[in-house]
Amino acid sequence: MRQLWKSLPVEMRATTTCAGRHLQLGEFMTNPVLVEVLRGDIVESVHRGAAVIVDGDGKLVREIGDIGMPVFPRSAVKAIQALPLIETGAADAYGFGDRELALACASHSGEARHVELAGAMLARAGLDETALECGSHWPSNHDATVALARAGGSPNQLHNNCSGKHAGFLCVCCHQKIGHRGYVQFAHPFQQLVAETMEQVTGVRHGLENSATDGCSIPTYAAPLKSLALGFARMVSGNGLAPERAKAAKRLMSACMAEPFYVAGAARVCTQLMEAAPGRIFAKVGAEGVYCAAIPELGFGIALKCEDGAARAAEVAVSSILAGFFANDEAVFAKLTALCRPSVENRKGEPVGVMRPASALA
Amino acid sequence: MRQLWKSLPVEMRATTTCAGRHLQLGEFMTNPVLVEVLRGDIVESVHRGAAVIVDGDGKLVREIGDIGMPVFPRSAVKAIQALPLIETGAADAYGFGDRELALACASHSGEARHVELAGAMLARAGLDETALECGSHWPSNHDATVALARAGGSPNQLHNNCSGKHAGFLCVCCHQKIGHRGYVQFAHPFQQLVAETMEQVTGVRHGLENSATDGCSIPTYAAPLKSLALGFARMVSGNGLAPERAKAAKRLMSACMAEPFYVAGAARVCTQLMEAAPGRIFAKVGAEGVYCAAIPELGFGIALKCEDGAARAAEVAVSSILAGFFANDEAVFAKLTALCRPSVENRKGEPVGVMRPASALA
């Protein structure tokens, strides 16, 4: 693995290519602009980043910017983290179908259906909300927040966008009879199992030295974008995975694509991308500008990060990259290109600008 | 004025200096990293941008990145837009004190005191919420949103963060007997008065060609950061302004510094910066990563923009720049440097990382 970003100023980090130019270590380094935000016809803000597409054997299909840059994938790798749920037999033991598996891979919006299903998953293992160690927050879906407040409620840990993933984690612990207290900690046997799984799928060491704490309190491990893309290419192609793992991976990918609402929620881009081409696109956002995606029929994995951490730009960038692979399918292409150009609106909901992919994504 | 960004890719824009290096038009151009976001001890995201400090005569005190870059100042120039409220005599006619003037310069959080005062300002001119043309949105203060929902309410235009500014606008229209309908439109006589005022204070043409529509439906005009900084240096120093305007400008600056809660709200950085050094710092955020500030005792104006539009980074950057001028005042310095290193927290509220100024701000 490449040297970590650590505390080096970004200009000093090693890089191989930048906007197609080869640069030396120490030379002024920058990721290209991936997305522009226009107000009227003037560019108001720009988002830089890197993106990579690889096949299941790790062959580069396309690279933009510094793809060796170690990135915390955050929630974008939840589907890889969910492999033990299948591989231990816990999912079958608790009778989980596509919805439960999709929710185990989700960053959901805290809508009623998400919250109820996360609670039901825990109940199958004889647990409840109090076993979760992810913390609470108000639903990201604004209508769900208003409804909760109007009902006099407050959020609990089931409203946490990661509650489905954590419910899956707890189900594995219960099924495997691993004491679940502290299951979010780096040194807990369950997190070691997750790290080992991610290490095998991405080919990158997941150790204390490249770890930090995610928003939901579990470890997140910095890995080069190229390795994250390879992980998802393997998840859909099965290449480089043992047969049982390949089967588990495809089952998770299929579940997410079959139930995209449970991976995100209403008006969410992950859901919209997977609904645009049912069974043909997997897409999962991560915090701080990360997106991972895969195209099963091509066996391609995609990983990108907007270096400023902007979700709005990562959404446009991943939509743009995906659209490029569906140019021959008019209906799918139209839906994907619409997601590439979201309106910038004023407070009356009138369009006053637009976001668009920059030339680096052309 | 320099050529606008328009639809040019950012790499092709003209620039004079970048991180201290002189670049030619067409040469690879970039703003330096201003702020880093760390998770654990690894840099997770970075924010690039430009910043400038000038005195009341326009003399450069310090520049970082592309300070000629035309920037939509958005809400950062509300205090300049409020000059007509004083200059027409409307503020005195309606008996406005510091709080009302501060709210006229505010992007408030929609807390009860903000909403009530905006309504009271309109009532002085015989108007009510229905005269506003800014649109509605839920309060940015989460507790205020929850309280409003729990009370069974929905936001109206008084909850719009710009309602104080718009109330001030409407007061000028009523006092001057300008028909107020359509007061948000570019061609409305009142907006022409505002544009002319901003043109005089910043020295930059405010025309249709560099305008677009702001979130609250009024025009916003792209101007180089240097000109925005000059505007605020003039607002606090009076240099280059007619005596009556200099007096009006100082009255607005003083009102904001005297009532910083009414310029923003609870736990907001504008409020915290002005509370850190009462009467010695003016600070005002604008959407999409803009901050303008001024130091009256030095007669300096400051303007910065994070090119990715990130408010979190603009807050760290402006705090860092301001801290540099208060190194000799231990108490003020400590408060400002604390604002330079906000914690990154998990969903349990535990610190898992930190934001910090990058070397370009050192």
Interface residues (C-beta under 8 A of the other chain):
Chain A: L4 W5 K6 S7 L8 P9 V10 E11 A19 R21 F28 T30 P32 V33 E36 V37 L38 R39 G40 D41 I42 V43 E44 S45 V46 H47 R48 P70 F72 C134 G135 S136 H137 W138 H142 T145 V146 A149 R150 G152 N160 N210 S211 A212 T213 D214 G215 C216 S217 T220 A222 E288 G289 C306 E307 D308 G309 A310 A313 N346 R347 K348 G349 E350 V352 G353 A358 S359
Chain B: L4 W5 K6 S7 L8 P9 V10 E11 A19 R21 F28 T30 P32 V33 E36 V37 L38 R39 G40 D41 I42 V43 E44 S45 V46 H47 R48 P70 F72 C134 G135 S136 H137 W138 H142 T145 V146 A149 R150 G152 N160 N210 S211 A212 T213 D214 G215 C216 S217 T220 A222 E288 G289 C306 E307 D308 G309 A310 A313 N346 R347 K348 G349 E350 V352 G353 A358 S359
